[in-house]
Every structure is written in structure tokens, then in C-alpha cells.
């Protein structure tokens, strides 16, 4: 059956309130950024030891979600699974918006984003020796590719079949490259691991799929569009596989660090001052979602499946935080003295209003563009699609019933 897509009307009171709230948060984020631009990083929670904070944590998180969101679109446009087509376009849009939002976090974290052109000015001299420079190529190319992918998907072009596999492979390069940024830093023992690129892409696929399931379910439900609950239950089984793969990679990585006598880094991660972040990653990212999705009764209930997706997304966020804060807080071996932040505590990080508002502002930009996209682009199945499908089923059932009576 040919599936028609249509935009939402966007004239309801709830929709206007949502747009207004998101716009207000965006304005607050811009104001916070303006203040931080004038007065510097001292308004953020970072210091001379923990040099990355909320923004880079969200950056890694968004890049992973972007790569993982293409899991659903690849099922539709690469493997031809028509049952997932109702959420295929949403997945492509989310991939693009999440990647753009990730780049916004990087630009604002620079402090002086107007100087980003220096990345390209000295490109051939030094940047190809840096994972940051190499990933700059991946990120720019990925955004252009996703934009083309979205246009092709919205227009129903046959080019989608050729663009989709390239986009998925490029997404893997993007997030494996991001994992290499931290995994190849030998002096940061919590981060350092040859498995980090693979672990990053595995976490990206799990969290991205979970987010697409969560947002698409809520969008279809509140817009009163056709909602195939069996589709989400089926995707929940796929999510189980992705979470199990991620668990195995994390376990192997941590056991590898436990094996040698020099195991201070892994002990700092699991029992140090930031250990609560790691254990939230394990409990929320792995154990609770698996407990729900592997339960014979709960895994068939779409509300429980969506709840597991929401918990998994939160857990994977803590996985990103478990890289940044413990990874930067562990004392460096080669520095003989005491390094203290501006508040006098080594490895400390405070939740500061300016950085938090900036972070929320970028999240609100993502949400605002997404809800506006629902109004101005044909992303969702048309309301008549469900009635048409029911009509066809009724027509097919009637002759059969009549034949049975005869």
C-alpha cells in the first residue's frame, strides 16, 4: 500500500504554547551566551582541570544520537522494511537536526566562535595530524549528506536508495571518529582505550534508536496520526540486541583495564567521586531497559517499550558524562604538583546558570526546529492513511466472511 505523508496543521493551542515555551528557552540561552561571551569561561562550571563541561557532554551525546537515528531510516531506505516507513522521514530529520545542534555546542564552547575559520586556514599544515581536524571533515560532509538525504526522502526520489547507505556508513565514520578523539588520549587513562570508537558507535545506535522510537511515538500519538504499536514492539526487540552489544563492549573495556596491576583509572571511574555517573550509566542505560524489554509480558506493551526507550536515552547521556568528568578529573601522573580549579578543588565541576542556560537553549533550538518542521514538511503519515488501510482490510474481510457463510 502506498503511504501518503502530510504536515500537521499546527493551529492548536497546545502547539502554539509548545512553540512559545521553546522560543523563550532559546532566547534565554542566547542571553546566557551573550553574558558568557563578554565575561568569559569563569561563568561556566569548567576550570583549569575539568576543561570540558556540559556543552561537550551534550556535543558527544547529540553526535551519537544523530548517527543512531539513521538506524531506523536505514531499515526503510536501505533494507526495504516498509513496516517502519511511517517514521523513516522523522528519523532522517532528527539525524540532521541533532548533528547541527552538536556543532552549535562546539561553536559556543569555543568562546569565540567567530574564529572557527582558523580550522581551515591552517588545515594542510597541521590539522590532518589531529583527530579534531579529521573529524571536522567528517562533520561538515555529514551535515551536507544528511541535508541531501532529507530532501530526497521528502520528495520520494529514487536517489534515496543510493544516499541512504552512504549516509549510514558516513555516520559510522563520524561517531567512530568522535570516539577516537577521547580514546586515543593516552595521558587520560579513564578515556584511553582502543575500543572507544567501537563503543561510541554502539552506544550511538542504541540511544539513537531509542530516541527515534520515543519522539516518533509521542509525535504520532499527539498529532493523532496512524500509530502501529506492533512496529514499536518490533523495534524494541532490535533495541535489546543493540544494548546487549554495548554492554559486552563496555564490560570488555573495563575488564581489560582491571587486568594489569596498574588499575587506578578504572578504580577512579567506578569508585571515585564521579562513580555515581558511571553506575547511573549502567543501571539506566543497560539494566532497567533490558529488564523491561526482556520481560515476556512488558515487552509486548508499547507504553512499557517507550518507557524503556526514555530510560535508555537518559542512561546513554550519563555514559557520555562518564567519559568527560571522571576522564578529566583523574590526577595526571606526570604533573608533580597540585592543580586546583578557580574554586580551589581539583577536579571539581559546578552547575553554573550561564552554561546550563546555554545548554538548554541549544536543546530548545533543536526542539523548536523539529516542531516547526512537523508543520511545514510532510514528515508524518497522512491522517487518511489509517482510514484507507482499515477500508481495504474491511473490503478484503467481507468477501471472505460471505464465502464462509455460503
C-alpha positions as CSV (number, residue, x, y, z in Angstrom):
1,X,0.0,0.0,0.0
2,X,1.2,3.5,-0.9
3,X,1.8,5.5,2.2
4,X,0.9,9.2,2.0
5,X,2.6,11.8,4.2
6,X,1.3,15.2,5.3
7,X,2.3,18.0,7.6
8,X,0.4,18.8,10.8
9,X,-1.9,21.9,10.9
10,X,-0.1,23.4,13.8
11,X,-3.0,25.7,14.8
12,X,-3.9,24.1,18.1
13,X,-3.5,25.9,21.4
14,X,-1.1,23.3,22.7
15,X,1.1,23.5,19.7
16,X,1.4,27.3,20.0
17,X,2.2,27.0,23.7
18,X,4.9,24.5,22.9
19,X,6.4,26.8,20.3
20,X,6.3,29.7,22.6
21,X,8.0,27.9,25.5
22,X,10.7,26.6,23.2
23,X,11.3,30.1,21.8
24,X,11.5,31.5,25.3
25,X,14.2,29.0,26.3
26,X,16.1,29.8,23.1
27,X,16.1,33.5,24.0
28,X,17.3,32.7,27.5
29,X,20.1,30.6,26.0
30,X,21.1,33.4,23.7
31,X,21.1,35.9,26.6
32,X,23.3,33.5,28.7
33,X,25.7,33.1,25.8
34,X,25.9,36.8,25.4
35,X,26.9,37.3,29.0
36,X,29.4,34.4,28.8
37,X,30.9,35.9,25.6
38,X,31.5,39.2,27.4
39,X,32.8,37.9,30.7
40,X,34.5,34.6,29.7
41,X,34.5,31.0,30.8
42,X,34.6,31.9,34.5
43,X,30.8,31.9,34.4
44,X,30.8,28.2,33.5
45,X,31.5,25.3,35.7
46,X,34.7,24.4,33.9
47,X,38.2,25.1,35.3
48,X,41.8,24.6,34.6
49,X,41.5,20.9,35.2
50,X,38.0,19.9,34.0
51,X,38.2,21.9,30.8
52,X,35.2,20.3,29.2
53,X,31.7,20.5,30.7
54,X,28.1,20.4,29.9
55,X,28.4,21.6,26.3
56,X,30.9,19.0,25.2
57,X,29.0,16.3,27.0
58,X,25.9,17.3,25.0
59,X,28.0,17.5,21.9
60,X,29.1,13.9,22.2
61,X,25.6,12.9,23.1
62,X,24.0,14.6,20.1
63,X,26.5,13.3,17.6
64,X,25.8,9.8,18.8
65,X,22.0,10.3,18.7
66,X,22.4,11.6,15.1
67,X,24.3,8.6,14.0
68,X,21.9,6.3,15.8
69,X,18.8,7.9,14.4
70,X,19.8,6.6,11.0
71,X,19.3,3.0,12.2
72,X,15.5,3.4,11.6
73,X,15.9,5.2,8.3
74,X,18.3,2.5,7.1
75,X,15.7,-0.2,7.8
76,X,13.4,1.7,5.5
77,X,15.6,3.0,2.7
78,X,18.4,0.5,2.7
79,X,16.8,-2.8,3.7
80,X,13.3,-2.0,2.3
81,X,11.4,-2.7,5.5
82,X,8.1,-1.0,4.6
83,X,6.6,-1.5,8.1
84,X,9.0,1.1,9.5
85,X,8.3,3.7,6.8
86,X,5.9,5.8,8.9
87,X,8.8,7.0,11.0
88,X,11.6,6.9,8.4
89,X,11.4,10.6,7.5
90,X,11.3,11.7,11.1
91,X,14.5,9.7,11.7
92,X,16.3,11.5,8.8
93,X,15.2,14.9,10.1
94,X,16.3,14.1,13.6
95,X,19.7,13.0,12.3
96,X,20.2,16.3,10.6
97,X,19.0,18.5,13.5
98,X,20.9,16.6,16.1
99,X,24.1,17.0,14.1
100,X,23.6,20.7,13.6
101,X,22.8,21.1,17.3
102,X,26.0,19.2,18.2
103,X,28.0,21.7,16.1
104,X,26.3,24.6,17.9
105,X,27.6,23.2,21.2
106,X,31.1,23.1,19.8
107,X,31.0,26.6,18.5
108,X,29.6,28.1,21.7
109,X,32.2,26.1,23.7
110,X,34.9,27.8,21.8
111,X,34.1,31.0,23.5
112,X,35.0,32.9,20.3
113,X,33.1,31.1,17.6
114,X,33.9,33.8,15.0
115,X,37.4,32.4,14.9
116,X,36.4,28.9,13.7
117,X,37.8,29.8,10.2
118,X,41.3,29.2,11.6
119,X,40.5,25.5,11.4
120,X,40.5,25.8,7.6
121,X,43.3,28.4,7.4
122,X,46.0,26.1,8.8
123,X,44.3,22.9,7.5
124,X,47.1,21.4,5.4
125,X,49.8,22.4,7.8
126,X,48.7,20.7,11.0
127,X,45.0,19.7,11.2
128,X,45.4,16.4,9.4
129,X,47.6,15.3,12.3
130,X,44.7,15.9,14.7
131,X,41.6,13.9,15.3
132,X,39.8,17.2,15.8
133,X,40.8,18.3,12.3
134,X,40.0,15.0,10.7
135,X,36.6,15.0,12.4
136,X,35.9,18.5,11.0
137,X,35.9,16.9,7.6
138,X,33.5,14.1,8.7
139,X,31.1,16.6,10.4
140,X,30.9,19.0,7.6
141,X,30.4,16.3,5.0
142,X,27.9,14.5,7.2
143,X,25.7,17.6,7.5
144,X,25.7,18.2,3.8
145,X,24.9,14.5,3.2
146,X,22.0,14.5,5.7
147,X,20.5,17.6,4.1
148,X,20.6,15.9,0.7
149,X,19.2,12.7,2.2
150,X,16.3,14.6,3.8
151,X,15.4,16.3,0.6
152,X,15.5,13.1,-1.3
153,X,13.3,11.3,1.3
154,X,10.7,14.1,1.3
155,X,10.5,14.2,-2.5
156,X,10.3,10.4,-2.8
157,X,13.3,10.4,-5.1
158,X,14.9,7.1,-6.1
159,X,18.2,8.7,-5.1
160,X,17.3,7.9,-1.5
161,X,18.3,4.2,-2.1
162,X,21.8,5.4,-3.1
163,X,22.2,8.1,-0.5
164,X,20.9,6.1,2.5
165,X,23.7,3.5,2.7
166,X,26.3,6.2,2.2
167,X,24.8,8.2,5.0
168,X,24.8,5.2,7.3
169,X,28.4,4.5,6.6
170,X,29.4,8.1,7.0
171,X,27.5,8.2,10.3
172,X,29.6,5.3,11.5
173,X,32.8,7.2,10.5
174,X,31.6,10.3,12.2
175,X,30.9,8.7,15.6
176,X,33.9,6.3,15.5
177,X,36.0,9.4,14.8
178,X,34.4,11.1,17.8
179,X,35.2,8.1,19.9
180,X,38.8,8.3,18.7
181,X,39.1,11.9,20.0
182,X,38.9,10.6,23.6
183,X,40.0,7.0,23.1
184,X,43.4,8.0,21.7
185,X,44.4,10.3,24.6
186,X,47.0,8.2,26.3
187,X,47.5,10.6,29.2
188,X,43.8,10.4,30.2
189,X,43.7,6.8,31.4
190,X,39.9,6.7,32.1
191,X,39.3,7.7,28.4
192,X,42.1,5.8,26.8
193,X,41.0,2.6,25.0
194,X,41.3,1.2,21.5
195,X,37.7,0.0,22.0
196,X,36.3,3.6,22.4
197,X,35.5,4.1,18.7
198,X,33.5,0.9,18.6
199,X,31.9,1.5,21.9
200,X,30.9,5.0,20.8
201,X,29.1,3.8,17.7
202,X,27.4,1.0,19.6
203,X,26.1,3.5,22.2
204,X,25.1,5.8,19.3
205,X,23.0,3.1,17.6
206,X,21.3,2.1,20.9
207,X,20.5,5.7,22.1
208,X,19.6,6.9,18.6
209,X,17.1,4.1,18.0
210,X,15.6,4.7,21.5
211,X,15.2,8.4,20.9
212,X,13.6,7.9,17.5
213,X,11.2,5.5,19.0
214,X,10.3,7.8,21.8
215,X,9.9,11.0,19.8
216,X,8.1,9.4,16.9
217,X,5.7,7.6,19.2
218,X,4.8,10.8,21.1
219,X,4.6,12.8,17.8
220,X,2.3,10.3,16.2
221,X,0.1,10.0,19.3
222,X,-0.4,13.7,20.0
223,X,-0.9,14.5,16.3
224,X,-3.5,11.7,16.1
225,X,-1.7,10.0,13.2
226,X,-1.7,6.3,12.4
227,X,0.1,4.5,15.2
228,X,1.2,1.0,14.6
229,X,2.0,-0.3,18.1
230,X,3.4,-3.6,16.8
231,X,6.1,-1.6,14.9
232,X,7.4,-0.2,18.2
233,X,7.3,-3.5,19.9
234,X,9.3,-5.0,17.0
235,X,11.9,-2.2,17.2
236,X,12.1,-2.8,20.9
237,X,13.4,-6.3,20.2
238,X,16.1,-4.7,18.0
239,X,17.0,-2.3,20.8
240,X,17.6,-5.3,23.1
241,X,20.3,-6.6,20.7
242,X,22.0,-3.2,20.5
243,X,22.0,-2.7,24.3
244,X,23.5,-6.2,24.8
245,X,26.3,-5.5,22.2
246,X,27.0,-2.2,24.1
247,X,27.1,-4.0,27.4
248,X,29.6,-6.5,26.2
249,X,31.9,-3.8,24.8
250,X,31.8,-1.8,28.0
251,X,32.4,-4.9,30.1
252,X,35.4,-6.0,27.9
253,X,36.9,-2.5,28.1
254,X,36.6,-2.2,31.9
255,X,37.9,-5.8,32.5
256,X,40.8,-5.0,30.2
257,X,41.7,-2.1,32.5
258,X,41.2,-4.3,35.6
259,X,43.7,-6.9,34.4
260,X,47.0,-5.2,34.7
261,X,48.3,-4.2,38.2
262,X,48.1,-0.5,37.2
263,X,44.3,-0.2,37.5
264,X,44.0,3.3,39.2
265,X,42.0,4.7,36.3
266,X,39.2,2.1,36.3
267,X,39.0,2.2,40.1
268,X,38.7,6.0,39.9
269,X,35.8,5.6,37.4
270,X,33.8,3.0,39.4
271,X,34.6,4.1,43.0
272,X,35.9,7.7,42.8
273,X,34.0,11.0,43.3
274,X,32.3,10.6,39.9
275,X,31.4,6.9,40.3
276,X,27.7,7.8,40.6
277,X,27.7,8.9,36.9
278,X,29.1,5.5,35.8
279,X,26.6,3.5,37.8
280,X,23.7,5.6,36.5
281,X,25.0,4.7,33.0
282,X,24.9,1.0,33.9
283,X,21.6,1.0,35.7
284,X,19.6,3.4,33.4
285,X,21.4,2.6,30.2
286,X,21.5,-1.2,30.4
287,X,19.8,-3.0,33.3
288,X,16.4,-1.3,33.5
289,X,15.7,-1.1,29.8
290,X,16.8,-4.8,29.4
291,X,14.6,-5.8,32.4
292,X,11.6,-4.2,30.7
293,X,12.3,-5.3,27.1
294,X,13.2,-8.9,28.1
295,X,10.2,-9.4,30.3
296,X,7.7,-11.6,28.4
297,X,4.7,-9.5,29.5
298,X,6.1,-6.0,29.5
299,X,7.9,-6.2,26.1
300,X,4.5,-6.6,24.4
301,X,3.1,-3.4,25.9
302,X,4.0,-0.4,23.8
303,X,3.9,2.0,26.8
304,X,6.5,-0.1,28.6
305,X,8.6,-0.3,25.5
306,X,8.6,3.5,25.1
307,X,9.4,3.9,28.8
308,X,12.4,1.7,28.3
309,X,13.5,3.9,25.4
310,X,13.3,7.0,27.5
311,X,15.3,5.4,30.3
312,X,17.9,4.1,27.9
313,X,18.4,7.6,26.4
314,X,19.0,9.1,29.8
315,X,21.4,6.3,30.7
316,X,23.5,6.8,27.5
317,X,23.7,10.5,28.3
318,X,25.3,9.5,31.6
319,X,27.7,7.3,29.6
320,X,28.9,10.4,27.8
321,X,29.2,12.3,31.1
322,X,31.2,9.4,32.5
323,X,33.8,10.0,29.8
324,X,34.1,13.7,30.3
325,X,34.0,14.3,34.1
326,X,35.9,11.2,35.5
327,X,38.2,11.3,32.5
328,X,39.3,14.8,33.1
329,X,39.2,14.7,36.9
330,X,41.6,11.9,37.5
331,X,45.0,13.3,38.5
332,X,47.7,13.3,35.8
333,X,50.7,11.2,36.5
334,X,53.4,13.4,35.1
335,X,52.4,16.6,36.9
336,X,54.1,16.6,40.3
337,X,52.2,19.4,41.9
338,X,48.6,20.1,42.9
339,X,46.3,21.6,40.2
340,X,43.4,23.4,41.7
341,X,40.4,24.9,39.9
342,X,39.3,28.5,40.5
343,X,37.1,27.3,43.4
344,X,40.1,25.5,45.0
345,X,39.1,21.9,44.5
346,X,40.9,19.7,42.0
347,X,38.6,18.1,39.5
348,X,35.6,20.0,40.7
349,X,32.7,21.0,38.4
350,X,29.9,23.3,39.4
351,X,26.5,23.5,37.8
352,X,26.5,27.2,36.7
353,X,23.5,29.1,35.4
354,X,25.2,30.6,32.3
355,X,26.4,27.2,31.0
356,X,23.2,25.4,31.9
357,X,21.0,28.0,30.2
358,X,23.2,27.8,27.1
359,X,22.9,24.0,27.1
360,X,19.1,24.2,27.5
361,X,18.9,26.9,24.8
362,X,20.6,24.6,22.3
363,X,18.3,21.8,23.2
364,X,15.4,24.2,22.7
365,X,16.7,25.2,19.3
366,X,16.6,21.5,18.3
367,X,13.1,21.1,19.7
368,X,11.8,24.3,18.0
369,X,13.1,23.5,14.6
370,X,11.7,19.9,14.9
371,X,8.1,21.0,15.8
372,X,8.2,23.7,13.1
373,X,9.4,21.0,10.7
374,X,6.3,19.0,11.5
375,X,4.2,21.9,10.4
376,X,6.0,22.9,7.2
377,X,7.2,19.5,5.9
378,X,5.4,16.3,5.1
379,X,7.0,14.1,7.8
380,X,4.1,12.2,9.2
381,X,1.7,9.7,7.7
382,X,-1.5,11.5,6.5
383,X,-4.5,11.1,8.8
384,X,-6.5,9.5,6.0
385,X,-3.9,6.7,5.7
386,X,-5.3,4.8,8.7
387,X,-8.9,5.1,7.4
388,X,-7.8,3.9,3.9
389,X,-5.9,0.9,5.4
390,X,-8.9,0.0,7.5
391,X,-11.2,0.3,4.5
392,X,-9.0,-2.0,2.5
393,X,-8.9,-4.6,5.3
394,X,-12.7,-4.4,5.6
395,X,-13.2,-4.9,1.9
396,X,-10.9,-7.9,1.9
397,X,-12.6,-9.4,5.0
398,X,-16.2,-9.0,3.7
399,X,-15.9,-11.4,0.7
400,X,-14.1,-13.9,2.9
401,X,-16.9,-13.7,5.5
402,X,-19.6,-14.1,2.8
403,X,-17.8,-17.1,1.4
404,X,-17.6,-18.7,4.8
405,X,-21.4,-18.2,5.3
406,X,-22.1,-19.6,1.9
